[in-house]
Amino acid sequence: MTPAVLLLAFVTAERLAELWLARRNTAALLAQGAHEVAPGHYPLIVLLHAFWLAGLWAFGWVHPIKQTWLVIFLLLQGLRVWILTTLGRRWTTRIIVLPSAPLVTSGPYRFLSHPNYLVVIGEIAALPLCLGLKWYALAFSAANLAVLTIRVRAENASLVELRDFA
């Protein structure tokens, strides 16, 4: 196996594990009385990430890995782990609001409102660049920007609603 195949297999396994974790956490939060906000854009997120990863397999598996971009990507994974451990059972891939829960203000949330989106922005660009796919990084970064614009607006609106509830 080439290093690129190993890297893509790692990312694929990571994404599948995250989907399992997100589903588990979403179900538990909904059982506690939470509700989903703005679910209409969620299929766009799923499609974007599915096509991004599938395309990386199609175009990137034979390329040598650029070490600088690999280091950046791995640093982003460290930040991802920090985010997931900070949110714990409240981490999902959807916008799930549990009115009785306080906002998370610890970990990376002390510094940024949406640190997970910073990681996603970085990953969408860094992994293709790691494989020498500059055009791919640019195209998916643009698409990701469009989807995240919708997502962040919806999440910010839900946070205002949550603050008003408290």
C-alpha positions in Angstrom: 0.0 0.0 0.0 1.2 3.5 -0.8 1.4 6.2 1.9 -1.5 8.0 0.1 -3.7 4.9 0.3 -2.9 4.5 4.0 -3.7 8.2 4.6 -7.0 8.0 2.7 -7.9 4.8 4.6 -7.3 6.5 7.9 -9.4 9.5 6.9 -12.2 7.2 5.6 -12.2 5.2 8.8 -12.2 8.4 10.9 -15.2 9.8 9.0 -17.1 6.5 9.4 -16.4 6.5 13.1 -17.5 10.1 13.4 -20.8 9.3 11.6 -21.4 6.5 14.1 -20.6 8.8 17.0 -22.7 11.6 15.7 -25.7 9.3 15.2 -25.4 7.9 18.7 -25.1 11.4 20.2 -27.9 12.8 18.1 -30.3 10.0 19.2 -29.3 10.5 22.9 -29.8 14.2 22.7 -33.2 13.9 21.0 -34.2 11.4 23.7 -33.4 14.1 26.3 -35.7 16.6 24.6 -33.4 18.3 22.1 -34.5 19.3 18.7 -32.8 19.7 15.3 -32.4 23.1 13.8 -32.3 23.8 10.0 -32.0 20.2 8.8 -32.6 21.3 5.2 -28.9 22.0 4.5 -27.6 18.8 6.0 -27.8 16.7 2.8 -25.6 19.3 1.2 -23.0 18.8 3.8 -23.2 15.0 3.4 -22.9 15.2 -0.4 -20.0 17.7 -0.2 -18.0 15.5 2.2 -18.9 12.2 0.3 -17.8 13.6 -3.0 -14.7 15.2 -1.5 -13.5 11.9 0.0 -14.5 9.8 -3.1 -12.7 12.2 -5.3 -9.6 12.1 -3.2 -9.6 8.3 -3.6 -10.1 8.6 -7.3 -7.5 11.3 -8.0 -5.1 11.2 -5.0 -4.3 7.6 -4.1 -1.3 7.4 -6.5 0.3 10.7 -5.5 3.3 11.1 -3.2 2.5 12.8 0.1 3.7 16.4 0.6 5.1 16.4 4.2 4.4 20.0 5.1 0.7 19.5 4.3 0.6 16.2 6.1 1.9 17.9 9.2 -0.8 20.6 8.9 -3.5 18.0 8.4 -2.3 16.0 11.4 -2.3 19.2 13.6 -5.9 19.7 12.4 -6.7 16.2 13.6 -5.3 17.1 17.0 -7.6 20.1 17.1 -10.5 17.9 16.0 -9.9 15.5 18.9 -9.8 18.5 21.3 -13.2 19.6 20.0 -14.8 16.2 20.2 -13.5 15.6 23.7 -14.7 19.1 24.8 -18.2 18.6 23.4 -18.4 14.9 24.5 -21.8 13.5 24.0 -23.0 16.9 22.6 -21.0 16.6 19.5 -23.0 15.8 16.3 -22.8 16.5 12.6 -26.3 18.1 12.8 -27.4 21.3 14.6 -29.0 19.8 17.7 -30.2 22.1 20.5 -30.8 20.9 24.0 -32.5 23.9 25.7 -31.6 22.8 29.2 -27.9 22.5 28.5 -25.6 25.5 28.9 -23.4 26.6 26.0 -20.0 25.0 25.9 -17.3 27.7 26.7 -14.4 25.5 27.6 -11.6 24.0 25.5 -11.3 25.6 22.0 -14.7 27.3 22.6 -12.9 29.7 24.9 -11.2 31.1 21.8 -13.7 30.5 18.9 -17.4 30.2 18.4 -17.1 27.5 15.8 -13.7 25.8 16.1 -15.0 22.6 14.3 -15.6 24.6 11.1 -12.1 26.0 11.2 -10.9 22.3 11.3 -13.2 21.4 8.4 -12.1 24.4 6.3 -8.5 23.4 6.9 -9.1 19.7 6.2 -11.0 20.3 3.0 -7.9 22.2 1.7 -5.0 20.5 3.4 -5.7 16.9 2.5 -5.9 17.5 -1.3 -2.8 19.7 -1.0 -1.1 16.9 0.9 -1.7 14.8 -2.3 -0.7 17.6 -4.7 -4.2 18.3 -5.8 -4.2 22.1 -5.8 -7.2 22.5 -8.1 -9.2 20.0 -6.1 -8.4 21.9 -2.8 -9.6 25.1 -4.4 -12.8 23.7 -5.9 -13.9 22.0 -2.7 -12.9 24.9 -0.5 -15.2 27.1 -2.6 -18.0 24.6 -2.3 -17.4 24.2 1.4 -17.5 28.0 1.9 -20.9 28.1 0.3 -22.2 25.3 2.5 -20.6 26.6 5.7 -22.1 30.0 5.1 -25.6 28.4 5.3 -24.5 26.2 8.2 -23.0 28.9 10.4 -25.9 31.3 9.9 -28.3 28.5 11.0 -26.2 27.6 13.9 -25.7 31.2 15.0 -29.5 31.6 14.9 -30.0 28.6 17.1 -27.4 29.9 19.6 -29.4 33.2 19.8 -32.6 31.2 20.3 -30.8 29.2 23.0 -29.4 32.3 24.8 -32.9 33.9 24.7 -34.4 30.7 26.2 -31.9 30.7 29.1 
